[in-house]
Amino acid sequence: MELKIGNHLIGKEHPTYFIADIAANHDGSLERAKLLIRLAKEAGADAAKFQNFQAPKIVSDYGFTHMNGQVSHQAKWKKSVSEVYASASVPFDWTPVLKQTCDEVGIDYFSSPYDFEAIDMLEDYVPAYKIGSGDITWIEACERMASKGKPVLLATGASTIGDVQRAVEAILAINPQLVLMQCNTNYTAADGNFDNIHLNVLRTYHSMYPDLILGLSDHTHGHATVLGAVTLGARVVEKHFTDDNNREGPDHPFAMNPQTWAEMVRATRQLERAMGSGDKFVADNEMETVVIQRRCLRAARDLQLGEIVTREMIDVLRPASTGAIMPYEVDDLIGLKVLERIPAGQDLRWSQFGNS
């Protein structure tokens, strides 16, 4: 299966599609958002993604203030959860400006909507919908996005296989254009997160849904998980993006910056080239080494007309001249008669021997 996002074909036989999730790293500044779009494009991203949420429609202030303190990555936040979401929201009237900026630099514009109003608002601006992991159990929202008839990207962090099946089946009942993305939703940038990313889930997803395109929504540092996921068949990669990991904000510490993003894309393109064919053959760039590194049968001494070949008359040495007798044929040569004089060291050919 393949699908199209913007001008990009997405599928097994196409290059990995990279989504730079700028998310809240605009820090409330439209100009910063536009700058990050340009930097993402320069670093090799195919899409710049934002998140459209309104704090009162995504988090319950009552719910979070009545928990026993802020946990996970939120434990480091100096503001309340509601305040952080309010300050990180993207105003709806930024949408046409961000879309225009993306068009100008040649990158797809994306945004994850987190309420019905945002889903409908984005319809005229996005080439696809991204469903965040936190909404995998909100089937109403999944179906609303799927009903728009555009490709849908589903992140599956912090989910059971039952959660995944429920959402996938609901989306596929409406829209077959689905990218299923493995994800681990721990935003602490801790090294221990590598123990929890479980890339082999991609094998499970492929087994369950062989026609779906796979992806990775990743929050680990470095390139290991991306390269592993692409090796396992992922063709869409989403990671957070910033220009400075030291800025204050929920997503800056674990985001990729322009340098690390460019390195990730370069490494992935090298991997894609390296994966190559499943057929085993002498590669084009091995045509010379196959001669100089392999051995063939050679005369261990001057061979005289009429001699009967014995093992002692044969050396197995490099290079393997084209047309020479190969080492795995040595037993077939022993016992034949030499038909012409052969100087020591010369490669041996079947035309030089006959039945005794």
Secondary structure, 3 states (H helix, E strand, C coil): CEEEECCEEEECCCCCEEEEECCCCCCCCHHHHHHHHHHHHHHCCCEEEEEECCHHHHCCHHHHHCCCCCCHHHHHCCCCHHHHHHHHCCCHHHHHHHHHHHHHHCCEEEEEECCHHHHHHHCCCCCCEEECHHHCCCHHHHHHHHCCCCCEEEECCCCCHHHHHHHHHHHHCCCCCEEEEEECCCCCCCHHHHHCCCCCHHHHHHHHCCCCEEEEEECCCCCHHHHHHHHCCEEEEEEEECCCCCCCCCCCCCCECHHHHHHHHHHHHHHHHHHCCCCCCCCHHHCCHHHHCCCEEEECCCECCCCECCHHHEEEECCCCCCCCCHHHHHHHCCCEECCCECCCCECCHHHEECC
